[in-house]
Amino acid sequence: MEIKLRYVNEQDKWIIYNWSNDVTTRKMSFNSKEISKEQHDLWFESLLASSRCWIAELAEGSLPVGMFRVNGEGIVGISVSGDYRGKGIGTSILEEAIKLLEREKEIHHISDLVAFIKIVNEPSISLFKKAGFGCEGITEYSGSVCYKYVYKL
């Protein structure tokens, strides 16, 4: 499926909230507790201000299917709607995000993309490997033992 990326906007707030509180998403996140609406409000406002978060839409029909974000240190996060997991959407999102960041790396001042992935999160491990990220070993991140995957832009 072909996807396109667009910057996150205010209308995306609650769809991202729902994706973030999905049972599988919470299980694979470093903080597995449900996110309150108040926490999401604060986080979302900072996300909008960062200009480093994109919604992935199906190219045909503009249906939101996922999200990609990267912070100032190059640490990435990706979410895929539960309805679209296991269909290659995550790979498409990551590939499009890499292309975008390679074109705009001077704008975002990022040279490496870094993914910290829980050891039990096999779908994400597979996704980042497919996208060309290399494993740099096991480390600790956010209080959890995880893999560190890196992609050189």
Salt bridges, closest charged atoms under 4 A:
GLU10 OE2 - LYS13 NZ 3.93
ASP12 OD1 - ARG6 NH2 2.72
ASP22 OD2 - ARG85 NH1 2.92
ASP41 OD1 - LYS13 NZ 2.54
GLU57 OE1 - LYS4 NZ 3.91
GLU57 OE2 - ARG6 NE 2.55
GLU96 OE2 - LYS99 NZ 3.08
GLU104 OE1 - HIS108 NE2 2.98
ASP112 OD2 - LYS152 NZ 3.33
